[in-house]
Amino acid sequence: MPEGVAVELCAPDIGPWRQGHTGVDWVHHFDSALPGPNVMVQALTHGNEICGAIALDWLLRRAWRPARGRLTLAFGNVQAYARFDADEPFASRLVDEDFNRVWGDEQLLGPRDSVELRRARALRPFVDAADLLLDIHSMSEPCRPLMVCGTVDKNAAYARQLGVPADLLIDTGHPAGLRMVERGGFGDPASPKRALLVECGQHWEHAAAEVAIDTLVRFLGLSGVADAAWVAANVRLPLPPVQRLVRVTEAVVARSADFRFLLPTAGLMVVEQAGTPLAQDGDHVWRTPYDRTVLVMPGTHNLGPGGTAVRLGRFED
């Protein structure tokens, strides 16, 4: 067990949900036969982010069905999840590559092969058909919940309608590849499609599961597939009094295996002065680019050259 890591959550057995009658394992689709949006919720983009699996398991065990429209529930990187070991909880993030960097057509329609690409190709028709998407994640380091709204303001506006969590993020994307919430119309400012990626807190803290279920319930209500009475009966957490937006301007991408932070870091921590030494990376020193620089999801677990160590942004609100 890595020092300082406590696994408070129990990874659910998702075996009962393998057969979803969609032709793709671990994907369930429900059609109300009434007009409404096509909504998709995914968990387990990364195999060790188990709060999302807990949320989908919670919903499926209740045999809940949409009041209108259509709903797809998908467990993503199930092969990575099958490797989850509470004694080595960081090791099951992926099998061959990051499942959340393969959503561009150049990867999905190209000749390259991996466990994650095969799974993404199987899920692509469901993702492309969705009008509204919620992707449930968690973070390697302790941090209050964060809603990643992709790179376009329309998704942040939708997160404000959702009302949770308190902190919203618009970023610059990942240099390593396209994320699911940026694919197709989700990343097009002119498209009516909307996609949100919720980071529910540290991977295995008990509170992350509560955030995941609460966000799922509220998302189903906002999308219109759930009735208000059902939402009111199943929300877990109060709405925050205010939401704030962080706009990322740049990512700190490790250049070497010797990358290390030069100051203690925490998620959404603010470094007051521009030019503050932030990290040593071989002979290069990364410094904060402006006053009140916000550190977004700093971490060095599974970090190697080319990996994002932290994203830098500003609070706009």
C-alpha positions in Angstrom: 0.0 0.0 0.0 1.5 3.4 -0.9 2.2 5.6 2.1 -0.6 7.8 3.1 -3.2 6.1 0.9 -6.4 4.7 2.6 -8.8 2.6 0.5 -12.1 3.4 2.2 -14.3 2.2 -0.6 -15.1 -1.4 -1.6 -14.9 -2.1 -5.4 -18.3 -3.5 -6.3 -18.8 -6.7 -8.2 -20.0 -5.6 -11.7 -20.3 -9.1 -13.0 -24.1 -9.0 -12.8 -24.1 -6.1 -15.2 -22.0 -7.7 -18.0 -25.0 -8.7 -20.1 -26.8 -5.5 -21.0 -28.6 -6.7 -24.1 -27.0 -4.0 -26.3 -24.6 -6.3 -28.0 -21.7 -4.8 -26.1 -20.7 -6.2 -22.6 -21.3 -3.9 -19.6 -23.4 -1.5 -21.6 -27.1 -1.0 -20.7 -29.6 1.0 -22.7 -33.1 1.9 -21.6 -35.7 3.5 -23.9 -38.8 5.1 -22.2 -40.6 5.2 -25.6 -41.4 8.9 -24.8 -39.8 11.9 -26.4 -36.6 13.1 -24.7 -32.8 13.3 -24.9 -30.4 10.5 -25.5 -28.3 10.5 -22.3 -25.2 8.5 -21.5 -23.4 8.0 -18.2 -20.0 6.2 -18.1 -17.9 5.0 -15.2 -14.5 3.3 -15.0 -12.7 5.4 -17.6 -9.8 4.4 -15.4 -9.9 1.0 -13.7 -9.0 2.3 -10.2 -11.7 5.1 -10.2 -14.2 2.9 -8.4 -16.7 5.6 -7.2 -18.3 5.7 -10.6 -18.8 1.9 -10.6 -20.4 2.3 -7.2 -22.8 4.9 -8.6 -23.8 2.9 -11.6 -24.2 -0.3 -9.5 -26.4 1.7 -7.1 -28.7 2.8 -10.0 -28.8 -0.6 -11.7 -29.7 -2.4 -8.5 -32.8 -0.2 -8.1 -34.0 -1.3 -11.6 -34.7 2.4 -12.2 -35.9 3.4 -15.7 -36.0 6.8 -17.4 -39.3 8.6 -17.3 -38.7 10.0 -20.8 -36.0 9.8 -23.5 -33.3 7.2 -23.5 -30.4 6.3 -21.1 -27.2 4.4 -21.7 -25.1 3.3 -18.7 -21.6 2.0 -19.6 -18.7 0.6 -17.5 -15.7 1.7 -19.5 -12.2 0.1 -19.0 -13.5 -3.1 -17.4 -10.2 -5.0 -18.1 -8.3 -2.5 -16.0 -10.9 -2.6 -13.3 -10.6 -6.4 -13.2 -7.0 -5.9 -12.0 -8.0 -3.6 -9.1 -6.1 -4.6 -5.9 -6.7 -2.5 -2.8 -3.1 -3.2 -1.7 -1.8 -1.7 -5.0 -4.6 0.6 -5.9 -2.7 2.8 -8.4 -1.7 -0.1 -10.5 -5.0 -0.7 -12.3 -5.5 2.7 -13.9 -5.1 1.2 -17.3 -3.9 -1.9 -19.2 -2.0 -0.6 -22.3 -2.8 3.1 -22.5 -5.0 5.9 -21.1 -8.6 5.2 -22.1 -9.3 8.9 -21.9 -6.8 9.9 -24.6 -8.0 7.8 -27.5 -11.2 9.5 -28.6 -10.0 11.2 -31.7 -10.8 9.7 -35.1 -7.1 9.3 -35.9 -6.9 6.8 -33.0 -10.4 5.2 -33.2 -10.3 4.8 -36.9 -6.6 4.1 -37.3 -4.7 0.8 -37.5 -3.2 0.9 -34.0 -4.4 -1.7 -31.4 -4.6 -1.8 -27.6 -7.0 -3.0 -24.9 -8.3 0.5 -24.5 -8.7 1.2 -28.2 -10.7 -2.0 -28.6 -13.0 -0.9 -25.8 -13.3 2.6 -27.1 -14.2 1.4 -30.6 -17.0 -0.8 -29.0 -18.4 2.2 -27.1 -18.0 4.8 -29.9 -21.6 4.3 -31.3 -23.1 5.0 -27.9 -20.9 8.0 -27.3 -21.6 9.4 -30.8 -25.3 9.0 -30.4 -25.6 10.7 -27.0 -27.0 14.2 -26.7 -25.8 14.5 -23.1 -22.9 12.8 -21.4 -21.6 12.4 -17.8 -18.2 10.7 -17.3 -17.6 9.9 -13.6 -13.9 10.1 -12.4 -11.9 10.6 -9.3 -8.4 12.0 -8.5 -5.1 10.5 -7.3 -4.5 13.2 -4.7 -6.9 14.7 -2.2 -8.9 17.5 -3.7 -12.4 18.9 -3.4 -14.7 17.8 -6.2 -14.2 19.4 -9.6 -16.3 19.5 -12.8 -14.2 19.3 -15.9 -16.2 21.0 -18.6 -13.8 20.2 -21.5 -12.6 23.2 -23.6 -15.8 25.0 -24.4 -17.9 27.4 -22.3 -21.3 25.7 -23.2 -20.4 22.8 -20.9 -19.5 25.1 -18.0 -22.9 26.8 -18.5 -24.6 23.3 -18.2 -22.6 22.6 -15.1 -24.0 25.8 -13.6 -27.5 24.6 -14.3 -26.6 21.3 -12.6 -25.4 23.3 -9.6 -22.6 21.0 -8.5 -19.8 20.9 -7.6 -18.5 24.2 -6.3 -15.5 24.2 -8.6 -15.7 24.1 -12.4 -12.9 23.8 -14.9 -12.4 24.8 -18.5 -9.0 23.6 -19.8 -6.9 23.3 -22.9 -7.4 19.6 -23.5 -4.6 16.9 -23.1 -1.6 16.9 -25.4 -1.6 13.1 -25.3 -5.0 12.8 -27.0 -8.7 13.6 -27.2 -10.9 12.9 -24.2 -14.4 11.4 -24.5 -16.0 14.7 -23.3 -14.3 16.5 -26.2 -15.3 14.1 -28.9 -17.5 15.3 -31.8 -20.3 17.7 -30.9 -19.3 17.7 -27.2 -16.3 19.8 -28.1 -18.1 22.0 -30.8 -19.3 25.3 -29.4 -22.1 25.4 -32.0 -23.5 21.9 -31.3 -26.4 21.4 -28.8 -24.6 18.4 -27.3 -23.2 18.8 -23.8 -20.7 16.7 -21.8 -19.4 16.9 -18.3 -16.6 15.0 -16.5 -16.9 15.0 -12.7 -13.9 14.4 -10.5 -15.5 13.2 -7.3 -12.5 13.6 -4.9 -9.6 11.3 -4.1 -10.1 7.9 -5.6 -10.9 5.8 -2.6 -12.2 8.2 0.0 -15.8 7.4 1.2 -17.0 10.9 0.2 -16.2 10.3 -3.5 -18.9 7.7 -3.7 -21.4 10.1 -2.2 -20.4 12.8 -4.7 -20.7 10.3 -7.6 -24.2 9.2 -6.7 -25.4 12.7 -6.0 -24.0 14.0 -9.3 -25.5 11.1 -11.2 -28.9 11.8 -9.7 -28.8 15.5 -10.4 -27.6 14.9 -14.0 -30.4 12.6 -14.7 -32.8 15.2 -13.4 -31.3 18.1 -15.3 -31.2 16.1 -18.5 -34.9 15.4 -18.2 -34.8 11.6 -18.1 -35.7 11.6 -14.3 -38.6 13.2 -12.6 -38.0 15.9 -10.0 -39.6 13.9 -7.2 -37.2 11.0 -7.8 -34.3 13.4 -7.8 -35.4 15.1 -4.6 -35.7 11.7 -2.9 -32.3 10.5 -4.0 -29.8 13.4 -3.8 -27.2 12.9 -1.2 -25.5 16.3 -0.7 -26.5 20.0 -0.4 -25.9 22.4 -3.3 -22.9 24.6 -2.8 -23.7 28.3 -2.1 -21.7 29.4 -5.1 -19.8 27.9 -8.1 -16.4 29.2 -9.3 -14.7 28.6 -12.6 -11.1 27.9 -13.1 -9.8 28.5 -16.7 -6.6 26.6 -17.4 -4.0 28.4 -19.6 -1.3 25.7 -19.7 -0.2 22.3 -18.6 3.0 21.3 -16.9 4.1 18.2 -18.8 7.0 16.2 -17.4 10.1 16.2 -19.6 12.1 13.7 -17.7 11.8 10.9 -15.1 13.4 13.3 -12.6 10.3 15.6 -12.4 9.6 16.7 -8.8 7.6 19.5 -7.2 9.6 22.2 -5.3 6.8 23.1 -2.9 4.0 21.2 -1.2 1.0 20.9 -3.5 -2.7 20.4 -3.1 -5.6 20.3 -5.6 -6.9 23.8 -6.4 -4.2 25.4 -4.2 -3.4 29.0 -5.1 0.2 30.2 -5.5 0.1 33.9 -4.8 3.1 35.2 -6.7 4.0 34.9 -10.4 7.5 33.4 -10.9 7.4 31.1 -7.9 9.5 28.0 -8.6 7.0 25.2 -8.9 8.9 22.1 -10.1 12.3 20.8 -11.0 12.4 18.8 -14.2 16.0 17.8 -15.1 17.7 21.2 -15.7 14.5 23.0 -16.2 12.6 24.9 -13.5 8.8 25.3 -13.9 7.5 28.6 -12.5 4.0 30.0 -11.9 3.1 32.1 -14.9 1.0 34.8 -13.1 -0.2 35.9 -9.6 -2.8 33.6 -8.0 -2.0 30.6 -10.1 -4.4 27.8 -9.4 -2.9 24.2 -9.3 -5.3 21.8 -10.9 -4.9 18.2 -10.0 -1.2 18.1 -9.2 0.2 14.6 -8.9 3.1 12.3 -9.6 1.6 8.9 -9.3 2.2 6.9 -12.6 3.9 10.1 -14.0 6.6 9.7 -16.7 8.0 11.8 -19.5 5.1 13.2 -21.5 2.7 12.9 -18.6 0.8 15.9 -17.2 2.0 16.8 -13.7 -0.4 19.7 -13.1 -2.5 22.2 -15.0 -2.2 25.9 -14.3 -5.1 28.3 -14.3 -7.0 31.3 -12.8 -10.2 31.6 -10.9 -12.5 33.8 -13.1 -15.3 34.2 -10.5 
